[in-house]
């Protein structure tokens, strides 16, 4: 008997089992089909790319070599599977096929199948965006002369980086997920410099293709969601909107200036080893009037005033205050560094008269919203023309002022007392939540707070994209393939959260648990910890004395069996597959 080199399985059979069971592969195959000239389908290519993502490889380059240590026929449950049929060129062609068919149509089909298979609750949908960085120039390809593409690929360009990589070009990636497990029902790559409000408006227009009655759907978004553009879409689509009110908003300043009266308090259950948490809140019925600018048939801008009945709630969070108070020293260092940088820019500004200098000083003092510092301004009159100083020119230098006299503003900072800092942090731990007042929507102020807390589902999904999947930054050539790759990542995030939702539901119903932190059984296990139960699962090829080929499964014990059962996967998903002999 000859024992060969073991091949890994790990958690990939679970991923591929869910990929097949929830109908993602069938949806892609039914939409795109298979080119008779190709030995593999687009859905199989997507499955291989997903295996690479879940195995830690987020690009197409040398993906076959990275997956060579895995028993791919067993993972795919296909005795005819040959990894050599998936070169980089074939995977790239699959990404092109996905985009050419229409990623929006594919996303709709995949989402509807996931809703049907797993009976997802779509009454609350949470929206957020993140940025994905890319290396290289990625010039936008020009379409052939006289040809206008129906769906142009997203533009890879510089924008506000949420990944702390302003030196790289990026795409904006948005996701619309359920509060029932955080399963993404819509994910899409957008232009790298698109604003969050424009992205939210575009995403909310697709909700009617996912649900039977949009009037029963509540969209939850952060502060960028409360603007005229988004509210206009919400009004036309008959949706409900729950959002944070931007701190720069006029209504926010008005409500924050009101006295606390008729305050309600909501105490959260005390968790073991944690301090008590509570919310203080009070609400008002308001009417928002926002100006919405559209383009008329003649191409000229038209201004429309939106009047939105709303319910606003001012909320103070003790947990948020405690977090801010615990970081006061670091906050002081950070604010001092930030103030030094701002003062260096502000003091280079030259003013032609004293009134301009006073207005500039007042504006800068108001902008310096520091918790641990106070900014003081002193106006200085200087005789003679203003000339550029010595040294390296600034990025945006002020033009010289040829006048007999000019004015500058000198700024100083001083540290405030601990009591003043605590009062300012108390205000920083207070925010305004706001929702539309629909005739058929009854919801309490307390439920508003509780529902908005579920926004973490989107943030946890983005954390997996950037850490667990390690996709940021990416190496892919064309914007079309980048958009398709983001679609594949959305499928990966869908599978990831479906696994967590299904396993938790099973463990809770059967009052059992799987090893979680410090190997303590828990029914709240995450997908990441679930995967860590499978690192030793592998297959061992064996050649018997009579020449027969066998493959045996090792490392699959009672804990792994319980995890697979909780997910609804049969042990057959791990059953070793013997490769078919070529003809």
C-alpha positions as CSV (number, residue, x, y, z in Angstrom):
1,X,0.0,0.0,0.0
2,X,1.4,3.4,-1.1
3,X,0.2,6.5,0.7
4,X,0.4,9.7,-1.4
5,X,0.6,13.4,-0.5
6,X,-2.5,14.6,1.5
7,X,-4.6,17.3,-0.2
8,X,-6.4,20.0,1.8
9,X,-10.2,20.4,2.0
10,X,-10.5,22.8,4.9
11,X,-13.9,24.7,4.8
12,X,-14.1,24.9,1.0
13,X,-16.6,22.0,0.6
14,X,-19.0,23.9,2.9
15,X,-18.7,27.0,0.7
16,X,-19.2,25.1,-2.5
17,X,-22.1,23.2,-1.1
18,X,-23.9,26.4,-0.2
19,X,-23.0,27.9,-3.5
20,X,-24.7,25.0,-5.3
21,X,-27.7,24.6,-2.9
22,X,-28.7,28.2,-2.9
23,X,-28.9,28.2,-6.7
24,X,-26.1,30.6,-7.5
25,X,-24.4,28.3,-10.0
26,X,-27.7,27.4,-11.7
27,X,-28.7,31.1,-12.0
28,X,-25.5,32.0,-13.7
29,X,-25.5,29.0,-16.0
30,X,-29.2,29.6,-17.0
31,X,-28.4,33.2,-17.8
32,X,-25.1,32.9,-19.6
33,X,-25.0,29.3,-20.8
34,X,-21.8,27.5,-21.9
35,X,-19.8,28.2,-25.0
36,X,-19.5,24.9,-26.9
37,X,-15.9,25.8,-27.6
38,X,-15.1,25.8,-23.8
39,X,-14.8,22.8,-21.6
40,X,-16.0,24.6,-18.5
41,X,-18.9,27.0,-17.8
42,X,-19.0,30.5,-16.4
43,X,-20.6,29.2,-13.2
44,X,-17.7,26.8,-12.7
45,X,-15.2,29.6,-13.2
46,X,-17.0,31.7,-10.6
47,X,-16.8,28.7,-8.3
48,X,-13.1,28.5,-8.8
49,X,-12.6,32.2,-8.2
50,X,-14.7,31.9,-5.0
51,X,-12.5,29.0,-3.8
52,X,-9.5,31.3,-4.4
53,X,-11.1,34.1,-2.4
54,X,-12.0,31.8,0.5
55,X,-8.5,30.3,0.3
56,X,-6.9,33.7,0.6
57,X,-6.1,34.4,-3.1
58,X,-8.1,37.4,-4.4
59,X,-6.6,37.8,-7.9
60,X,-6.6,35.7,-11.1
61,X,-2.8,35.5,-11.4
62,X,-1.5,32.0,-10.7
63,X,-4.8,30.9,-9.2
64,X,-4.3,27.4,-10.3
65,X,-1.0,27.1,-8.5
66,X,-2.5,28.5,-5.3
67,X,-5.3,26.0,-5.4
68,X,-3.1,23.0,-6.4
69,X,-2.7,22.0,-2.7
70,X,-6.5,21.5,-2.4
71,X,-8.4,18.4,-3.5
72,X,-10.5,20.4,-6.0
73,X,-12.5,17.4,-7.4
74,X,-13.8,16.6,-4.0
75,X,-14.5,20.3,-3.2
76,X,-16.4,20.6,-6.5
77,X,-17.9,17.0,-6.1
78,X,-17.0,16.4,-9.8
79,X,-14.9,13.4,-10.7
80,X,-14.2,15.0,-14.1
81,X,-12.9,18.3,-12.6
82,X,-9.5,19.4,-13.9
83,X,-8.0,22.5,-12.5
84,X,-5.8,22.9,-15.5
85,X,-8.9,23.9,-17.5
86,X,-9.0,27.1,-15.6
87,X,-6.1,29.3,-16.8
88,X,-6.1,33.0,-16.1
89,X,-7.4,33.7,-19.6
90,X,-10.5,31.5,-19.1
91,X,-11.3,33.1,-15.8
92,X,-10.8,36.6,-17.2
93,X,-13.1,35.6,-20.1
94,X,-15.7,34.5,-17.5
95,X,-15.6,38.0,-15.9
96,X,-16.1,39.6,-19.3
97,X,-19.1,37.3,-19.9
98,X,-20.7,38.3,-16.6
99,X,-20.4,42.0,-17.4
100,X,-21.6,41.6,-21.0
101,X,-24.7,39.8,-19.9
102,X,-25.6,42.5,-17.3
103,X,-24.5,42.3,-13.7
104,X,-27.7,44.0,-12.6
105,X,-29.8,41.2,-14.1
106,X,-27.6,38.5,-12.6
107,X,-27.7,40.2,-9.2
108,X,-31.5,40.3,-9.3
109,X,-31.8,36.6,-10.2
110,X,-29.3,35.6,-7.5
111,X,-31.0,37.7,-4.8
112,X,-34.5,36.3,-5.7
113,X,-33.2,32.8,-5.5
114,X,-31.6,33.4,-2.1
115,X,-34.8,35.0,-0.8
116,X,-36.8,32.0,-2.0
117,X,-34.4,29.3,-0.8
118,X,-33.6,30.7,2.7
119,X,-36.9,32.7,3.3
120,X,-35.1,35.9,3.9
121,X,-37.0,38.8,5.6
122,X,-36.8,41.8,3.3
123,X,-38.8,44.3,5.4
124,X,-35.6,46.0,6.6
125,X,-32.7,46.6,4.2
126,X,-29.5,48.3,5.3
127,X,-27.3,50.3,2.9
128,X,-23.7,51.4,3.1
129,X,-20.6,51.9,0.9
130,X,-16.9,51.3,1.1
131,X,-14.0,51.9,-1.3
132,X,-11.8,49.3,-3.0
133,X,-8.4,50.4,-4.1
134,X,-6.6,49.2,-7.2
135,X,-3.0,49.3,-8.4
136,X,-2.1,50.6,-11.9
137,X,-3.4,53.3,-14.2
138,X,-6.6,51.5,-15.4
139,X,-7.4,53.9,-18.2
140,X,-11.1,53.9,-19.2
141,X,-11.3,52.1,-22.6
142,X,-12.8,54.1,-25.4
143,X,-15.7,52.3,-27.2
144,X,-15.5,51.9,-31.0
145,X,-16.5,54.9,-33.0
146,X,-20.3,55.2,-33.3
147,X,-20.9,52.6,-30.6
148,X,-22.5,53.6,-27.3
149,X,-22.4,50.9,-24.6
150,X,-25.7,50.3,-22.8
151,X,-24.0,49.9,-19.5
152,X,-20.5,51.6,-19.3
153,X,-18.2,50.1,-16.7
154,X,-17.5,52.0,-13.5
155,X,-14.7,54.6,-13.6
156,X,-11.6,53.7,-11.6
157,X,-10.5,57.1,-10.4
158,X,-9.3,59.0,-7.3
159,X,-11.9,59.8,-4.7
160,X,-12.6,59.9,-1.0
161,X,-10.8,56.8,0.2
162,X,-12.4,54.9,3.1
163,X,-9.4,52.5,3.0
164,X,-6.9,55.1,4.0
165,X,-5.2,54.8,0.5
166,X,-5.7,58.2,-1.1
167,X,-2.6,57.4,-3.3
168,X,-4.5,54.7,-5.2
169,X,-7.4,54.8,-7.7
170,X,-10.5,53.2,-6.4
171,X,-14.1,52.0,-7.0
172,X,-17.0,52.6,-4.7
173,X,-18.6,49.4,-3.6
174,X,-22.1,49.5,-2.2
175,X,-24.2,46.8,-0.5
176,X,-27.9,46.4,0.4
177,X,-28.2,43.8,3.1
178,X,-31.0,42.3,5.1
179,X,-31.3,42.7,8.9
180,X,-32.1,39.0,8.9
181,X,-28.5,37.8,9.0
182,X,-26.9,40.6,7.0
183,X,-27.3,38.8,3.7
184,X,-26.5,41.1,0.7
185,X,-29.4,41.2,-1.8
186,X,-27.7,43.8,-4.0
187,X,-24.1,44.7,-4.4
188,X,-22.4,46.7,-7.1
189,X,-19.3,48.6,-8.1
190,X,-19.7,52.3,-8.8
191,X,-17.5,55.1,-10.0
192,X,-14.7,55.8,-7.6
193,X,-15.6,59.4,-7.1
194,X,-19.4,58.9,-6.7
195,X,-20.9,60.4,-3.6
196,X,-22.7,58.2,-1.1
197,X,-26.0,60.0,-1.6
198,X,-25.9,59.3,-5.4
199,X,-25.0,55.7,-4.6
200,X,-27.9,55.3,-2.2
201,X,-30.4,56.8,-4.7
202,X,-29.3,54.3,-7.3
203,X,-29.5,51.3,-5.0
204,X,-33.0,52.2,-3.7
205,X,-34.4,52.2,-7.2
206,X,-33.6,48.5,-7.5
207,X,-35.6,47.5,-4.5
208,X,-38.8,47.1,-6.4
209,X,-37.2,44.3,-8.5
210,X,-36.5,42.3,-5.2
211,X,-39.8,42.6,-3.3
212,X,-43.5,42.3,-4.0
213,X,-44.6,45.5,-2.2
214,X,-42.0,48.3,-1.8
215,X,-44.3,50.1,0.6
216,X,-43.5,47.6,3.3
217,X,-39.7,48.0,3.0
218,X,-37.7,50.2,5.3
219,X,-34.3,51.4,4.0
220,X,-31.7,52.1,6.7
221,X,-28.7,54.3,5.8
222,X,-26.2,56.5,7.5
223,X,-26.2,60.3,7.5
224,X,-25.5,60.5,3.7
225,X,-28.9,58.9,3.1
226,X,-30.8,61.9,4.3
227,X,-30.7,64.3,1.4
228,X,-33.0,65.6,-1.3
229,X,-31.7,63.2,-4.0
230,X,-32.4,60.1,-1.9
231,X,-35.7,61.4,-0.4
232,X,-36.9,62.0,-3.9
233,X,-36.3,58.4,-4.8
234,X,-37.9,57.2,-1.6
235,X,-41.0,59.3,-2.4
236,X,-41.3,58.0,-5.9
237,X,-40.6,54.3,-4.9
238,X,-43.1,54.5,-2.0
239,X,-40.3,53.4,0.4
240,X,-39.7,54.1,4.1
241,X,-36.4,55.6,5.2
242,X,-34.6,55.6,8.6
243,X,-31.3,57.5,8.7
244,X,-28.9,59.6,10.8
245,X,-29.3,63.3,10.4
246,X,-26.1,65.0,9.2
247,X,-24.4,67.2,11.8
248,X,-24.0,69.9,9.2
249,X,-27.7,70.0,8.6
250,X,-29.7,73.1,9.7
251,X,-32.3,70.9,11.4
252,X,-29.6,69.1,13.4
253,X,-28.3,72.4,14.9
254,X,-31.9,73.5,15.7
255,X,-32.8,70.2,17.5
256,X,-29.5,70.0,19.4
257,X,-30.1,73.5,20.7
258,X,-33.4,72.5,22.3
259,X,-33.6,71.7,26.0
260,X,-33.9,68.2,27.2
261,X,-37.6,67.8,28.2
262,X,-39.8,64.7,28.7
263,X,-36.8,62.5,28.3
264,X,-37.3,58.8,28.0
265,X,-34.6,56.3,29.1
266,X,-33.9,52.9,27.7
267,X,-31.6,50.7,29.7
268,X,-29.9,47.8,27.9
269,X,-29.5,44.4,29.6
270,X,-26.2,44.2,31.4
271,X,-23.9,41.7,29.8
272,X,-21.4,39.7,32.0
273,X,-18.3,41.7,32.7
274,X,-19.7,44.9,31.0
275,X,-21.0,48.2,32.5
276,X,-24.6,49.1,32.2
277,X,-25.6,50.9,29.0
278,X,-28.5,53.2,28.4
279,X,-30.0,55.6,25.9
280,X,-31.7,58.9,26.7
281,X,-34.0,60.2,23.9
282,X,-36.7,62.6,23.0
283,X,-38.5,63.1,19.7
284,X,-40.3,65.7,17.6
285,X,-42.6,65.6,14.5
286,X,-41.0,67.9,11.9
287,X,-41.4,68.8,8.3
288,X,-38.3,68.9,6.2
289,X,-38.0,71.3,3.2
290,X,-35.2,70.4,0.8
291,X,-34.4,71.9,-2.6
292,X,-34.0,69.2,-5.3
293,X,-32.3,70.2,-8.6
294,X,-33.2,68.2,-11.7
295,X,-32.4,68.7,-15.4
296,X,-35.4,69.5,-17.6
297,X,-36.2,68.4,-21.2
298,X,-34.4,71.6,-22.5
299,X,-31.3,70.7,-20.5
300,X,-31.7,73.5,-18.1
301,X,-31.6,73.0,-14.3
302,X,-35.0,73.0,-12.6
303,X,-35.4,73.5,-8.8
304,X,-38.1,71.6,-6.9
305,X,-38.9,71.9,-3.2
306,X,-39.5,68.7,-1.4
307,X,-41.6,68.8,1.7
308,X,-41.0,65.6,3.8
309,X,-43.0,64.9,7.0
310,X,-40.5,63.3,9.4
311,X,-39.9,62.1,12.9
312,X,-36.7,63.2,14.5
313,X,-35.3,61.7,17.7
314,X,-32.3,63.1,19.7
315,X,-30.4,60.2,21.3
316,X,-27.6,60.2,23.9
317,X,-25.6,57.0,24.1
318,X,-23.8,56.2,27.4
319,X,-21.7,53.5,25.7
320,X,-20.5,56.0,23.0
321,X,-19.6,58.6,25.7
322,X,-17.7,56.0,27.7
323,X,-15.7,55.1,24.5
324,X,-14.9,58.7,23.8
325,X,-13.9,59.3,27.5
326,X,-11.5,56.4,27.5
327,X,-9.6,57.8,24.5
328,X,-9.3,61.4,25.8
329,X,-5.5,61.4,25.9
330,X,-5.1,60.0,22.4
331,X,-7.8,62.4,21.2
332,X,-5.8,65.4,22.6
333,X,-2.7,64.3,20.8
334,X,-4.6,63.7,17.5
335,X,-6.4,67.1,17.8
336,X,-3.2,68.9,18.6
337,X,-1.6,67.5,15.5
338,X,-4.6,68.3,13.4
339,X,-4.7,71.9,14.8
340,X,-1.0,72.4,13.9
341,X,-1.6,71.4,10.3
342,X,-4.7,73.6,10.0
343,X,-3.0,76.6,11.6
344,X,-0.1,76.3,9.2
345,X,-2.5,76.6,6.2
346,X,-4.7,79.3,7.7
347,X,-1.9,81.6,8.7
348,X,-0.6,81.8,5.1
349,X,-3.9,83.4,4.0
350,X,-3.5,87.1,3.2
351,X,-6.5,89.5,3.6
352,X,-6.9,92.9,1.9
353,X,-8.9,94.5,4.7
354,X,-9.5,94.0,8.4
355,X,-13.2,93.0,7.9
356,X,-12.2,90.1,5.7
357,X,-9.6,89.0,8.2
358,X,-12.3,89.0,11.0
359,X,-14.7,87.0,8.9
360,X,-12.0,84.5,8.0
361,X,-10.9,84.2,11.7
362,X,-14.6,83.6,12.8
363,X,-15.1,81.0,10.1
364,X,-11.9,79.1,11.1
365,X,-12.7,79.2,14.8
366,X,-16.2,77.7,14.1
367,X,-14.7,75.0,11.9
368,X,-12.3,73.9,14.6
369,X,-14.6,71.5,16.4
370,X,-12.1,70.2,19.0
371,X,-13.1,68.5,22.2
372,X,-9.8,69.1,24.1
373,X,-8.6,72.4,22.6
374,X,-9.8,75.9,22.2
375,X,-8.6,77.9,19.2
376,X,-7.9,81.6,19.6
377,X,-7.4,84.1,16.7
378,X,-5.5,87.4,16.7
379,X,-5.6,89.8,13.7
380,X,-2.3,91.4,12.8
381,X,-1.9,94.4,10.5
382,X,1.2,94.4,8.4
383,X,2.7,97.2,6.3
384,X,3.8,96.7,2.7
385,X,2.8,94.3,0.0
386,X,2.3,90.6,0.7
387,X,5.0,88.4,-1.0
388,X,5.6,84.7,-1.0
389,X,8.0,83.7,1.7
390,X,11.2,81.7,1.3
391,X,11.3,77.9,1.0
392,X,9.3,75.4,-0.9
393,X,6.1,76.7,-2.5
394,X,2.9,75.4,-1.0
395,X,0.5,73.2,-2.9
396,X,-2.1,76.0,-3.2
397,X,-0.2,79.2,-2.7
398,X,-2.0,82.5,-2.0
399,X,-1.6,85.1,-4.9
400,X,0.7,88.0,-4.0
401,X,-1.1,91.2,-2.8
402,X,0.4,94.4,-4.2
403,X,-1.0,96.9,-1.6
404,X,0.5,99.3,1.0
405,X,-0.9,97.1,3.8
406,X,-2.5,93.7,4.4
407,X,-3.8,91.7,7.3
408,X,-3.0,88.2,8.6
409,X,-4.5,86.1,11.3
410,X,-2.4,84.4,14.0
411,X,-3.8,81.4,15.8
412,X,-3.0,79.8,19.1
413,X,-4.5,76.8,20.9
414,X,-4.9,76.0,24.6
415,X,-6.0,72.9,26.4
416,X,-9.4,73.1,28.0
417,X,-10.4,71.8,31.4
418,X,-11.5,68.2,31.9
419,X,-15.1,69.4,32.7
420,X,-15.3,71.3,29.4
421,X,-14.0,68.3,27.5
422,X,-16.5,66.0,29.2
423,X,-19.4,68.4,28.3
424,X,-18.2,68.5,24.6
425,X,-17.8,64.7,24.5
426,X,-21.4,64.4,25.9
427,X,-22.6,66.5,22.9
428,X,-20.5,64.4,20.6
429,X,-22.1,61.2,22.0
430,X,-25.5,62.7,21.1
431,X,-26.9,62.4,17.6
432,X,-30.2,62.8,15.7
433,X,-32.1,60.0,14.1
434,X,-34.7,60.8,11.6
435,X,-37.3,58.8,9.6
436,X,-40.0,59.5,7.1
437,X,-43.6,59.6,8.4
438,X,-45.6,57.3,6.2
439,X,-49.3,56.8,6.8
440,X,-49.1,53.1,7.1
441,X,-45.9,52.9,9.2
442,X,-46.1,52.8,13.0
443,X,-42.8,52.6,14.8
444,X,-41.8,53.9,18.3
445,X,-38.7,56.1,19.0
446,X,-37.2,53.2,20.9
447,X,-37.6,50.8,18.0
448,X,-35.9,53.4,15.7
449,X,-32.8,53.2,17.9
450,X,-32.9,49.5,18.0
451,X,-33.3,49.1,14.3
452,X,-30.5,51.5,13.4
453,X,-28.2,49.4,15.6
454,X,-28.6,46.6,13.0
455,X,-26.5,48.8,10.6
456,X,-23.5,46.9,11.9
457,X,-24.5,44.0,9.5
458,X,-23.2,46.0,6.5
459,X,-20.0,47.1,8.3
460,X,-19.2,43.5,9.3
461,X,-19.7,42.4,5.7
462,X,-17.2,45.1,4.6
463,X,-14.8,44.0,7.3
464,X,-14.8,40.4,5.8
465,X,-14.3,41.8,2.3
466,X,-11.2,43.8,3.4
467,X,-9.8,41.4,6.0
468,X,-11.1,37.8,5.7
469,X,-11.2,37.9,1.9
470,X,-8.2,40.2,1.7
471,X,-9.4,41.8,-1.6
472,X,-8.1,45.3,-1.1
473,X,-6.1,46.4,-3.1
474,X,-6.7,44.2,-6.2
475,X,-4.8,43.5,-9.3
476,X,-7.1,43.2,-12.3
477,X,-6.7,44.9,-15.7
478,X,-10.0,46.4,-17.0
479,X,-12.9,48.2,-15.3
480,X,-15.3,45.6,-16.8
481,X,-13.5,42.8,-15.0
482,X,-13.2,44.8,-11.8
483,X,-17.0,45.3,-11.8
484,X,-17.5,41.6,-12.4
485,X,-15.0,40.7,-9.7
486,X,-17.0,42.9,-7.2
487,X,-20.1,40.9,-8.3
488,X,-18.2,37.7,-7.4
489,X,-17.2,39.2,-4.0
490,X,-20.8,40.0,-3.4
491,X,-21.7,36.3,-4.0
492,X,-18.9,35.4,-1.6
493,X,-20.3,37.7,1.1
494,X,-23.8,36.3,0.5
495,X,-22.5,32.7,1.0
496,X,-20.5,33.9,4.1
497,X,-23.5,35.4,5.8
498,X,-25.9,32.6,4.8
499,X,-23.6,30.1,6.5
500,X,-23.6,32.2,9.7
501,X,-27.3,32.7,9.7
502,X,-28.2,29.1,9.0
503,X,-25.7,27.7,11.6
504,X,-26.8,30.1,14.3
505,X,-30.5,29.3,13.7
506,X,-29.9,25.5,13.9
507,X,-27.8,25.8,17.1
508,X,-30.4,28.0,18.8
509,X,-33.3,25.7,17.9
510,X,-31.4,22.6,19.1
511,X,-30.0,24.3,22.2
512,X,-26.4,23.3,21.4
513,X,-23.2,25.1,20.5
514,X,-19.9,24.9,18.6
515,X,-16.5,25.9,20.0
516,X,-16.2,29.7,20.0
517,X,-13.9,32.0,22.0
518,X,-11.6,29.9,24.3
519,X,-13.3,26.8,22.9
520,X,-16.5,27.5,24.9
521,X,-19.6,26.2,23.1
522,X,-21.8,28.9,21.8
523,X,-24.8,29.3,19.5
524,X,-23.5,32.7,18.3
525,X,-20.5,31.4,16.5
526,X,-19.3,33.4,13.5
527,X,-18.5,32.0,10.1
528,X,-14.8,32.8,10.6
529,X,-14.7,30.6,13.8
530,X,-16.7,28.0,12.0
531,X,-14.1,27.8,9.3
532,X,-11.4,27.4,11.9
533,X,-12.9,24.1,12.9
534,X,-11.8,22.6,9.5
535,X,-8.1,23.3,9.1
536,X,-7.1,19.6,9.4
537,X,-9.8,18.2,7.2
538,X,-8.0,16.6,4.1
539,X,-8.0,13.7,1.8
540,X,-5.2,11.1,1.6
541,X,-4.7,9.3,-1.7
542,X,-3.8,5.6,-1.3
543,X,-2.7,3.1,-3.9
544,X,-3.6,-0.4,-2.9
545,X,-1.3,-3.5,-3.6
546,X,-3.6,-4.6,-6.4
547,X,-3.2,-1.1,-8.1
548,X,-6.6,0.2,-7.1
549,X,-6.8,4.0,-6.3
550,X,-8.6,5.1,-3.1
551,X,-8.9,8.4,-1.3
552,X,-9.7,8.6,2.4
553,X,-11.1,11.5,4.4
554,X,-9.2,12.4,7.6
555,X,-9.8,15.1,10.2
556,X,-13.6,15.0,9.9
557,X,-14.7,14.2,13.5
558,X,-17.8,14.8,15.6
559,X,-17.4,18.6,15.8
560,X,-17.0,19.0,12.1
561,X,-20.0,16.7,11.6
562,X,-22.1,18.9,13.9
563,X,-21.0,22.0,12.0
564,X,-21.9,20.5,8.7
565,X,-25.3,19.3,10.0
566,X,-26.0,22.8,11.4
567,X,-25.4,24.2,7.9
568,X,-27.6,21.5,6.3
569,X,-24.7,20.0,4.4
570,X,-24.4,16.2,4.1
571,X,-21.2,14.4,4.9
572,X,-21.2,13.6,1.2
573,X,-20.0,17.1,0.5
574,X,-16.7,15.9,2.0
575,X,-16.7,12.4,0.4
576,X,-13.5,11.9,-1.5
577,X,-13.9,11.8,-5.3
578,X,-11.7,9.6,-7.4
579,X,-10.7,11.2,-10.7
580,X,-12.1,9.7,-13.8
581,X,-9.6,8.2,-16.1
582,X,-9.1,10.1,-19.3
583,X,-10.5,8.5,-22.4
